[in-house]
Amino acid sequence: MISKENSFEIRIVFDNKCNEEGFLTGFGFAVLIYNKFTKNYLLFDTGGNSEVLIHNIKKFNINPSEIKKIIISHNHHDHAGGLSGIYRLNSNIEIYVPKRVEQLYKQNLTKAKVTGVSDSMEIDQNIYSSGQIGSTIKEQALFLKTKNNEIVILVGCTHPGLENFILKAQKISKVIAVIGGFHGFQKYSYLEGIDFIGACHCTQHIGSIQKRFPDQFKQICVGNSFSF
């Protein structure tokens, strides 16, 4: 999985479970992605606090102004609360949100290029939005397609059910990893065959997942870096 020929570098910049030395925790979730196809930095979710978020990004020796695009999984504070801080540093940034809340973000972030995502779309080369899924809460995930044509899924809270994101990603190619908040997910059969199970943030049954998949389960902490 991890090699010199990897396609993406994934850095955990916000979470509430644990942290490496020098990094800060906070309630929420955010992942910084370096796309080797385009040499772009993208941010998936922004945690609940912009000061903590910016501190952790800088701890990786990355200037937040280098971030080209931000993808918000869903409109909850623990995933979008840190957005204002990044916006202040780079007001011309591209922001992708579920279509249902597009107008809200356009009203509040007038200088940014806000795109409401309805259906699956390519946001950056080999990085795709799942499209908004769900009824009460509309949520999107990211599908990262590697050079080996394998899929890494990044999720926020998976309110519509993690299995729905996995099933959609499997239509593209084999899923090798899923990272993020699994919420109340218990349909464990959907995780069979996935090599890297990075349950964190809001995952309620994290102990059961770790027990069922001891070899595939990976602890996710702020400050971690993973390459795929």
Stockholm file with secondary structure:
# STOCKHOLM 1.0

chainA/1-228         MISKENSFEIRIVFDNKCNEEGFLTGFGFAVLIYNKFTKNYLLFDTGGNSEVLIHNIKKFNINPSEIKKIIISHNHHDHAGGLSGIYRLNSNIEIYVPKRVEQLYKQNLTKAKVTGVSDSMEIDQNIYSSGQIGSTIKEQALFLKTKNNEIVILVGCTHPGLENFILKAQKISKVIAVIGGFHGFQKYSYLEGIDFIGACHCTQHIGSIQKRFPDQFKQICVGNSFSF
#=GR chainA/1-228 SS CCCTTCSEEEEEEECSSCBCTTCCCCSSCEEEEEETTTTEEEEECCCSCHHHHHHHHHHTTCCGGGEEEEECSSSCHHHHTTHHHHHHHCTTCEEEEEGGGHHHHHHHCTTSEEEEECSCEEEETTEEECCCBCSSSCBCCEEEECTTSEEEEEESCCTTCHHHHHHHHHTTSEEEEEEEECTTCCCGGGGTTCSEEEEETTCTTHHHHHHHCTTTBCCCCBTCEEEC
#=GC SS_cons         CCCTTCSEEEEEEECSSCBCTTCCCCSSCEEEEEETTTTEEEEECCCSCHHHHHHHHHHTTCCGGGEEEEECSSSCHHHHTTHHHHHHHCTTCEEEEEGGGHHHHHHHCTTSEEEEECSCEEEETTEEECCCBCSSSCBCCEEEECTTSEEEEEESCCTTCHHHHHHHHHTTSEEEEEEEECTTCCCGGGGTTCSEEEEETTCTTHHHHHHHCTTTBCCCCBTCEEEC
//
